[in-house]
């Protein structure tokens, strides 16, 4: 990679974790869930998106 951007022919990949704010959850919980979803997306491979399924929130309740 150079200061001008990636080298020609190289690929940039992105993995994303998504969590939604719902009701009484605080921002810290949403970020924690998004982070967990991000690591799940990374475990699935490159260029993945993982949605938090809320299982941690229901397990904690």
PyMOL Python script that loads the backbone (N, CA, C, O; Angstrom):
from pymol import cmd

cmd.read_pdbstr("""\
ATOM      1  N   UNK A   1       0.848  -1.174   0.000  1.00  0.00           N
ATOM      2  CA  UNK A   1       0.000   0.000   0.000  1.00  0.00           C
ATOM      3  C   UNK A   1       0.892   1.236   0.000  1.00  0.00           C
ATOM      4  O   UNK A   1       1.902   1.282   0.703  1.00  0.00           O
ATOM      5  N   UNK A   2       0.522   2.211  -0.773  1.00  0.00           N
ATOM      6  CA  UNK A   2       1.276   3.460  -0.833  1.00  0.00           C
ATOM      7  C   UNK A   2       0.451   4.572  -0.208  1.00  0.00           C
ATOM      8  O   UNK A   2      -0.703   4.366   0.169  1.00  0.00           O
ATOM      9  N   UNK A   3       1.050   5.753  -0.100  1.00  0.00           N
ATOM     10  CA  UNK A   3       0.310   6.900   0.436  1.00  0.00           C
ATOM     11  C   UNK A   3      -0.849   7.307  -0.468  1.00  0.00           C
ATOM     12  O   UNK A   3      -1.790   7.961  -0.016  1.00  0.00           O
ATOM     13  N   UNK A   4      -0.785   6.925  -1.735  1.00  0.00           N
ATOM     14  CA  UNK A   4      -1.832   7.284  -2.681  1.00  0.00           C
ATOM     15  C   UNK A   4      -3.000   6.310  -2.662  1.00  0.00           C
ATOM     16  O   UNK A   4      -4.007   6.561  -3.323  1.00  0.00           O
ATOM     17  N   UNK A   5      -2.901   5.229  -1.942  1.00  0.00           N
ATOM     18  CA  UNK A   5      -3.974   4.247  -1.884  1.00  0.00           C
ATOM     19  C   UNK A   5      -3.425   2.860  -2.113  1.00  0.00           C
ATOM     20  O   UNK A   5      -2.210   2.672  -2.183  1.00  0.00           O
ATOM     21  N   UNK A   6      -4.309   1.883  -2.229  1.00  0.00           N
ATOM     22  CA  UNK A   6      -3.859   0.506  -2.419  1.00  0.00           C
ATOM     23  C   UNK A   6      -3.179   0.334  -3.775  1.00  0.00           C
ATOM     24  O   UNK A   6      -3.437   1.070  -4.727  1.00  0.00           O
ATOM     25  N   UNK A   7      -2.317  -0.651  -3.823  1.00  0.00           N
ATOM     26  CA  UNK A   7      -1.641  -0.957  -5.075  1.00  0.00           C
ATOM     27  C   UNK A   7      -2.644  -1.482  -6.085  1.00  0.00           C
ATOM     28  O   UNK A   7      -3.607  -2.151  -5.711  1.00  0.00           O
ATOM     29  N   UNK A   8      -2.430  -1.185  -7.369  1.00  0.00           N
ATOM     30  CA  UNK A   8      -3.338  -1.705  -8.396  1.00  0.00           C
ATOM     31  C   UNK A   8      -3.456  -3.227  -8.302  1.00  0.00           C
ATOM     32  O   UNK A   8      -2.454  -3.924  -8.142  1.00  0.00           O
ATOM     33  N   UNK A   9      -4.664  -3.727  -8.401  1.00  0.00           N
ATOM     34  CA  UNK A   9      -4.892  -5.160  -8.347  1.00  0.00           C
ATOM     35  C   UNK A   9      -5.105  -5.697  -6.948  1.00  0.00           C
ATOM     36  O   UNK A   9      -5.514  -6.848  -6.795  1.00  0.00           O
ATOM     37  N   UNK A  10      -4.840  -4.896  -5.909  1.00  0.00           N
ATOM     38  CA  UNK A  10      -5.066  -5.380  -4.545  1.00  0.00           C
ATOM     39  C   UNK A  10      -6.530  -5.186  -4.174  1.00  0.00           C
ATOM     40  O   UNK A  10      -7.234  -4.368  -4.764  1.00  0.00           O
ATOM     41  N   UNK A  11      -6.967  -5.949  -3.191  1.00  0.00           N
ATOM     42  CA  UNK A  11      -8.367  -5.882  -2.771  1.00  0.00           C
ATOM     43  C   UNK A  11      -8.458  -5.357  -1.350  1.00  0.00           C
ATOM     44  O   UNK A  11      -7.590  -5.624  -0.518  1.00  0.00           O
ATOM     45  N   UNK A  12      -9.497  -4.623  -1.086  1.00  0.00           N
ATOM     46  CA  UNK A  12      -9.820  -4.189   0.265  1.00  0.00           C
ATOM     47  C   UNK A  12     -11.067  -4.946   0.671  1.00  0.00           C
ATOM     48  O   UNK A  12     -12.050  -4.973  -0.070  1.00  0.00           O
ATOM     49  N   UNK A  13     -11.034  -5.563   1.844  1.00  0.00           N
ATOM     50  CA  UNK A  13     -12.202  -6.307   2.318  1.00  0.00           C
ATOM     51  C   UNK A  13     -12.748  -5.632   3.576  1.00  0.00           C
ATOM     52  O   UNK A  13     -12.023  -4.938   4.288  1.00  0.00           O
ATOM     53  N   UNK A  14     -14.032  -5.848   3.833  1.00  0.00           N
ATOM     54  CA  UNK A  14     -14.691  -5.236   4.979  1.00  0.00           C
ATOM     55  C   UNK A  14     -15.581  -6.269   5.661  1.00  0.00           C
ATOM     56  O   UNK A  14     -16.346  -6.977   5.006  1.00  0.00           O
ATOM     57  N   UNK A  15     -15.469  -6.343   6.970  1.00  0.00           N
ATOM     58  CA  UNK A  15     -16.400  -7.131   7.773  1.00  0.00           C
ATOM     59  C   UNK A  15     -17.118  -6.160   8.693  1.00  0.00           C
ATOM     60  O   UNK A  15     -16.511  -5.226   9.217  1.00  0.00           O
ATOM     61  N   UNK A  16     -18.427  -6.383   8.892  1.00  0.00           N
ATOM     62  CA  UNK A  16     -19.246  -5.441   9.649  1.00  0.00           C
ATOM     63  C   UNK A  16     -20.096  -6.194  10.662  1.00  0.00           C
ATOM     64  O   UNK A  16     -20.657  -7.247  10.359  1.00  0.00           O
ATOM     65  N   UNK A  17     -20.182  -5.645  11.863  1.00  0.00           N
ATOM     66  CA  UNK A  17     -21.093  -6.157  12.874  1.00  0.00           C
ATOM     67  C   UNK A  17     -22.180  -5.128  13.122  1.00  0.00           C
ATOM     68  O   UNK A  17     -21.881  -3.944  13.279  1.00  0.00           O
ATOM     69  N   UNK A  18     -23.439  -5.557  13.161  1.00  0.00           N
ATOM     70  CA  UNK A  18     -24.567  -4.635  13.279  1.00  0.00           C
ATOM     71  C   UNK A  18     -25.408  -5.010  14.494  1.00  0.00           C
ATOM     72  O   UNK A  18     -25.720  -6.180  14.715  1.00  0.00           O
ATOM     73  N   UNK A  19     -25.766  -4.001  15.273  1.00  0.00           N
ATOM     74  CA  UNK A  19     -26.689  -4.188  16.393  1.00  0.00           C
ATOM     75  C   UNK A  19     -27.643  -3.010  16.404  1.00  0.00           C
ATOM     76  O   UNK A  19     -27.277  -1.907  15.998  1.00  0.00           O
ATOM     77  N   UNK A  20     -28.852  -3.234  16.861  1.00  0.00           N
ATOM     78  CA  UNK A  20     -29.866  -2.181  16.869  1.00  0.00           C
ATOM     79  C   UNK A  20     -30.182  -1.745  18.294  1.00  0.00           C
ATOM     80  O   UNK A  20     -30.205  -2.555  19.221  1.00  0.00           O
ATOM     81  N   UNK A  21     -30.423  -0.460  18.441  1.00  0.00           N
ATOM     82  CA  UNK A  21     -30.902   0.071  19.717  1.00  0.00           C
ATOM     83  C   UNK A  21     -32.383  -0.256  19.825  1.00  0.00           C
ATOM     84  O   UNK A  21     -33.166   0.066  18.931  1.00  0.00           O
ATOM     85  N   UNK A  22     -32.765  -0.900  20.928  1.00  0.00           N
ATOM     86  CA  UNK A  22     -34.172  -1.270  21.124  1.00  0.00           C
ATOM     87  C   UNK A  22     -34.557  -1.000  22.564  1.00  0.00           C
ATOM     88  O   UNK A  22     -33.970  -1.554  23.493  1.00  0.00           O
ATOM     89  N   UNK A  23     -35.539  -0.153  22.736  1.00  0.00           N
ATOM     90  CA  UNK A  23     -36.117   0.083  24.051  1.00  0.00           C
ATOM     91  C   UNK A  23     -35.153   0.560  25.108  1.00  0.00           C
ATOM     92  O   UNK A  23     -34.532   1.612  24.960  1.00  0.00           O
ATOM     93  N   UNK A  24     -35.022  -0.206  26.177  1.00  0.00           N
ATOM     94  CA  UNK A  24     -34.287   0.242  27.355  1.00  0.00           C
ATOM     95  C   UNK A  24     -32.789  -0.079  27.318  1.00  0.00           C
ATOM     96  O   UNK A  24     -32.093   0.169  28.302  1.00  0.00           O
ATOM     97  N   UNK A  25     -32.282  -0.614  26.228  1.00  0.00           N
ATOM     98  CA  UNK A  25     -30.853  -0.916  26.146  1.00  0.00           C
ATOM     99  C   UNK A  25     -30.055   0.375  26.156  1.00  0.00           C
ATOM    100  O   UNK A  25     -30.487   1.375  25.584  1.00  0.00           O
ATOM    101  N   UNK A  26     -28.883   0.363  26.805  1.00  0.00           N
ATOM    102  CA  UNK A  26     -28.054   1.555  26.767  1.00  0.00           C
ATOM    103  C   UNK A  26     -27.007   1.423  25.667  1.00  0.00           C
ATOM    104  O   UNK A  26     -26.816   0.344  25.106  1.00  0.00           O
ATOM    105  N   UNK A  27     -26.342   2.513  25.368  1.00  0.00           N
ATOM    106  CA  UNK A  27     -25.384   2.566  24.261  1.00  0.00           C
ATOM    107  C   UNK A  27     -24.259   1.550  24.450  1.00  0.00           C
ATOM    108  O   UNK A  27     -23.800   0.956  23.474  1.00  0.00           O
ATOM    109  N   UNK A  28     -23.817   1.343  25.665  1.00  0.00           N
ATOM    110  CA  UNK A  28     -22.732   0.385  25.928  1.00  0.00           C
ATOM    111  C   UNK A  28     -23.144  -1.031  25.525  1.00  0.00           C
ATOM    112  O   UNK A  28     -22.335  -1.773  24.968  1.00  0.00           O
ATOM    113  N   UNK A  29     -24.378  -1.408  25.798  1.00  0.00           N
ATOM    114  CA  UNK A  29     -24.869  -2.733  25.403  1.00  0.00           C
ATOM    115  C   UNK A  29     -24.924  -2.873  23.883  1.00  0.00           C
ATOM    116  O   UNK A  29     -24.560  -3.915  23.338  1.00  0.00           O
ATOM    117  N   UNK A  30     -25.376  -1.828  23.208  1.00  0.00           N
ATOM    118  CA  UNK A  30     -25.484  -1.871  21.747  1.00  0.00           C
ATOM    119  C   UNK A  30     -24.095  -2.012  21.124  1.00  0.00           C
ATOM    120  O   UNK A  30     -23.904  -2.803  20.200  1.00  0.00           O
ATOM    121  N   UNK A  31     -23.125  -1.246  21.629  1.00  0.00           N
ATOM    122  CA  UNK A  31     -21.756  -1.332  21.106  1.00  0.00           C
ATOM    123  C   UNK A  31     -21.169  -2.709  21.381  1.00  0.00           C
ATOM    124  O   UNK A  31     -20.495  -3.275  20.519  1.00  0.00           O
ATOM    125  N   UNK A  32     -21.411  -3.250  22.554  1.00  0.00           N
ATOM    126  CA  UNK A  32     -20.913  -4.590  22.896  1.00  0.00           C
ATOM    127  C   UNK A  32     -21.510  -5.645  21.958  1.00  0.00           C
ATOM    128  O   UNK A  32     -20.804  -6.545  21.503  1.00  0.00           O
ATOM    129  N   UNK A  33     -22.799  -5.531  21.674  1.00  0.00           N
ATOM    130  CA  UNK A  33     -23.448  -6.480  20.761  1.00  0.00           C
ATOM    131  C   UNK A  33     -22.920  -6.336  19.339  1.00  0.00           C
ATOM    132  O   UNK A  33     -22.712  -7.333  18.648  1.00  0.00           O
ATOM    133  N   UNK A  34     -22.701  -5.097  18.899  1.00  0.00           N
ATOM    134  CA  UNK A  34     -22.145  -4.864  17.559  1.00  0.00           C
ATOM    135  C   UNK A  34     -20.732  -5.422  17.472  1.00  0.00           C
ATOM    136  O   UNK A  34     -20.354  -5.991  16.448  1.00  0.00           O
ATOM    137  N   UNK A  35     -19.953  -5.266  18.529  1.00  0.00           N
ATOM    138  CA  UNK A  35     -18.596  -5.799  18.554  1.00  0.00           C
ATOM    139  C   UNK A  35     -18.613  -7.324  18.467  1.00  0.00           C
ATOM    140  O   UNK A  35     -17.813  -7.919  17.744  1.00  0.00           O
ATOM    141  N   UNK A  36     -19.521  -7.948  19.202  1.00  0.00           N
ATOM    142  CA  UNK A  36     -19.648  -9.403  19.160  1.00  0.00           C
ATOM    143  C   UNK A  36     -20.039  -9.858  17.750  1.00  0.00           C
ATOM    144  O   UNK A  36     -19.520 -10.854  17.247  1.00  0.00           O
ATOM    145  N   UNK A  37     -20.951  -9.126  17.125  1.00  0.00           N
ATOM    146  CA  UNK A  37     -21.362  -9.448  15.760  1.00  0.00           C
ATOM    147  C   UNK A  37     -20.205  -9.251  14.779  1.00  0.00           C
ATOM    148  O   UNK A  37     -20.066 -10.019  13.827  1.00  0.00           O
ATOM    149  N   UNK A  38     -19.376  -8.232  15.002  1.00  0.00           N
ATOM    150  CA  UNK A  38     -18.208  -8.013  14.142  1.00  0.00           C
ATOM    151  C   UNK A  38     -17.267  -9.209  14.207  1.00  0.00           C
ATOM    152  O   UNK A  38     -16.806  -9.690  13.172  1.00  0.00           O
ATOM    153  N   UNK A  39     -16.980  -9.687  15.399  1.00  0.00           N
ATOM    154  CA  UNK A  39     -16.078 -10.841  15.512  1.00  0.00           C
ATOM    155  C   UNK A  39     -16.693 -12.092  14.894  1.00  0.00           C
ATOM    156  O   UNK A  39     -15.974 -12.935  14.357  1.00  0.00           O
ATOM    157  N   UNK A  40     -18.021 -12.218  14.966  1.00  0.00           N
ATOM    158  CA  UNK A  40     -18.680 -13.346  14.306  1.00  0.00           C
ATOM    159  C   UNK A  40     -18.535 -13.220  12.785  1.00  0.00           C
ATOM    160  O   UNK A  40     -18.295 -14.213  12.099  1.00  0.00           O
ATOM    161  N   UNK A  41     -18.680 -11.998  12.260  1.00  0.00           N
ATOM    162  CA  UNK A  41     -18.517 -11.769  10.820  1.00  0.00           C
ATOM    163  C   UNK A  41     -17.091 -12.101  10.391  1.00  0.00           C
ATOM    164  O   UNK A  41     -16.891 -12.729   9.351  1.00  0.00           O
ATOM    165  N   UNK A  42     -16.105 -11.690  11.172  1.00  0.00           N
ATOM    166  CA  UNK A  42     -14.703 -11.980  10.845  1.00  0.00           C
ATOM    167  C   UNK A  42     -14.447 -13.488  10.853  1.00  0.00           C
ATOM    168  O   UNK A  42     -13.691 -13.992  10.023  1.00  0.00           O
ATOM    169  N   UNK A  43     -15.066 -14.200  11.776  1.00  0.00           N
ATOM    170  CA  UNK A  43     -14.878 -15.653  11.857  1.00  0.00           C
ATOM    171  C   UNK A  43     -15.470 -16.363  10.639  1.00  0.00           C
ATOM    172  O   UNK A  43     -15.013 -17.444  10.266  1.00  0.00           O
ATOM    173  N   UNK A  44     -16.488 -15.753  10.019  1.00  0.00           N
ATOM    174  CA  UNK A  44     -17.124 -16.349   8.848  1.00  0.00           C
ATOM    175  C   UNK A  44     -16.319 -16.140   7.574  1.00  0.00           C
ATOM    176  O   UNK A  44     -16.568 -16.807   6.570  1.00  0.00           O
ATOM    177  N   UNK A  45     -15.363 -15.226   7.602  1.00  0.00           N
ATOM    178  CA  UNK A  45     -14.535 -14.966   6.426  1.00  0.00           C
ATOM    179  C   UNK A  45     -14.569 -13.500   6.034  1.00  0.00           C
ATOM    180  O   UNK A  45     -15.169 -12.668   6.714  1.00  0.00           O
ATOM    181  N   UNK A  46     -13.915 -13.206   4.928  1.00  0.00           N
ATOM    182  CA  UNK A  46     -13.837 -11.816   4.472  1.00  0.00           C
ATOM    183  C   UNK A  46     -15.141 -11.361   3.834  1.00  0.00           C
ATOM    184  O   UNK A  46     -15.940 -12.155   3.338  1.00  0.00           O
ATOM    185  N   UNK A  47     -15.318 -10.031   3.869  1.00  0.00           N
ATOM    186  CA  UNK A  47     -16.478  -9.397   3.236  1.00  0.00           C
ATOM    187  C   UNK A  47     -17.800  -9.949   3.761  1.00  0.00           C
ATOM    188  O   UNK A  47     -18.671 -10.342   2.985  1.00  0.00           O
ATOM    189  N   UNK A  48     -17.938  -9.973   5.063  1.00  0.00           N
ATOM    190  CA  UNK A  48     -19.167 -10.498   5.687  1.00  0.00           C
ATOM    191  C   UNK A  48     -19.816  -9.440   6.556  1.00  0.00           C
ATOM    192  O   UNK A  48     -19.157  -8.528   7.058  1.00  0.00           O
ATOM    193  N   UNK A  49     -21.108  -9.579   6.721  1.00  0.00           N
ATOM    194  CA  UNK A  49     -21.874  -8.754   7.647  1.00  0.00           C
ATOM    195  C   UNK A  49     -22.602  -9.698   8.581  1.00  0.00           C
ATOM    196  O   UNK A  49     -23.206 -10.673   8.136  1.00  0.00           O
ATOM    197  N   UNK A  50     -22.549  -9.415   9.879  1.00  0.00           N
ATOM    198  CA  UNK A  50     -23.267 -10.228  10.856  1.00  0.00           C
ATOM    199  C   UNK A  50     -24.175  -9.313  11.667  1.00  0.00           C
ATOM    200  O   UNK A  50     -23.761  -8.237  12.100  1.00  0.00           O
ATOM    201  N   UNK A  51     -25.396  -9.742  11.866  1.00  0.00           N
ATOM    202  CA  UNK A  51     -26.383  -9.004  12.636  1.00  0.00           C
ATOM    203  C   UNK A  51     -26.473  -9.610  14.020  1.00  0.00           C
ATOM    204  O   UNK A  51     -26.584 -10.827  14.166  1.00  0.00           O
ATOM    205  N   UNK A  52     -26.425  -8.758  15.047  1.00  0.00           N
ATOM    206  CA  UNK A  52     -26.608  -9.236  16.410  1.00  0.00           C
ATOM    207  C   UNK A  52     -27.994  -9.845  16.515  1.00  0.00           C
ATOM    208  O   UNK A  52     -28.981  -9.216  16.133  1.00  0.00           O
ATOM    209  N   UNK A  53     -28.074 -11.059  17.029  1.00  0.00           N
ATOM    210  CA  UNK A  53     -29.368 -11.740  17.109  1.00  0.00           C
ATOM    211  C   UNK A  53     -30.077 -11.516  18.433  1.00  0.00           C
ATOM    212  O   UNK A  53     -31.187 -12.011  18.634  1.00  0.00           O
ATOM    213  N   UNK A  54     -29.445 -10.771  19.342  1.00  0.00           N
ATOM    214  CA  UNK A  54     -30.083 -10.469  20.617  1.00  0.00           C
ATOM    215  C   UNK A  54     -29.997 -11.591  21.625  1.00  0.00           C
ATOM    216  O   UNK A  54     -30.577 -11.477  22.705  1.00  0.00           O
ATOM    217  N   UNK A  55     -29.294 -12.680  21.319  1.00  0.00           N
ATOM    218  CA  UNK A  55     -29.252 -13.810  22.238  1.00  0.00           C
ATOM    219  C   UNK A  55     -28.565 -13.456  23.550  1.00  0.00           C
ATOM    220  O   UNK A  55     -28.941 -13.985  24.596  1.00  0.00           O
ATOM    221  N   UNK A  56     -27.576 -12.583  23.523  1.00  0.00           N
ATOM    222  CA  UNK A  56     -26.905 -12.188  24.764  1.00  0.00           C
ATOM    223  C   UNK A  56     -27.843 -11.370  25.632  1.00  0.00           C
ATOM    224  O   UNK A  56     -27.839 -11.512  26.854  1.00  0.00           O
ATOM    225  N   UNK A  57     -28.647 -10.514  25.010  1.00  0.00           N
ATOM    226  CA  UNK A  57     -29.598  -9.698  25.772  1.00  0.00           C
ATOM    227  C   UNK A  57     -30.664 -10.579  26.416  1.00  0.00           C
ATOM    228  O   UNK A  57     -31.037 -10.359  27.568  1.00  0.00           O
ATOM    229  N   UNK A  58     -31.164 -11.596  25.663  1.00  0.00           N
ATOM    230  CA  UNK A  58     -32.168 -12.455  26.260  1.00  0.00           C
ATOM    231  C   UNK A  58     -31.581 -13.387  27.300  1.00  0.00           C
ATOM    232  O   UNK A  58     -32.278 -13.781  28.236  1.00  0.00           O
ATOM    233  N   UNK A  59     -30.307 -13.749  27.158  1.00  0.00           N
ATOM    234  CA  UNK A  59     -29.665 -14.603  28.149  1.00  0.00           C
ATOM    235  C   UNK A  59     -29.434 -13.845  29.444  1.00  0.00           C
ATOM    236  O   UNK A  59     -29.475 -14.427  30.528  1.00  0.00           O
ATOM    237  N   UNK A  60     -29.187 -12.528  29.331  1.00  0.00           N
ATOM    238  CA  UNK A  60     -28.929 -11.717  30.510  1.00  0.00           C
ATOM    239  C   UNK A  60     -30.217 -11.363  31.257  1.00  0.00           C
ATOM    240  O   UNK A  60     -30.172 -11.018  32.438  1.00  0.00           O
ATOM    241  N   UNK A  61     -31.353 -11.446  30.582  1.00  0.00           N
ATOM    242  CA  UNK A  61     -32.632 -11.048  31.208  1.00  0.00           C
ATOM    243  C   UNK A  61     -33.155 -12.115  32.130  1.00  0.00           C
ATOM    244  O   UNK A  61     -34.215 -11.944  32.733  1.00  0.00           O
TER     245      UNK A  61
END
""", "prot")
cmd.dss("prot")
cmd.show_as("cartoon", "prot")
cmd.util.cbc("prot")
cmd.orient("prot")
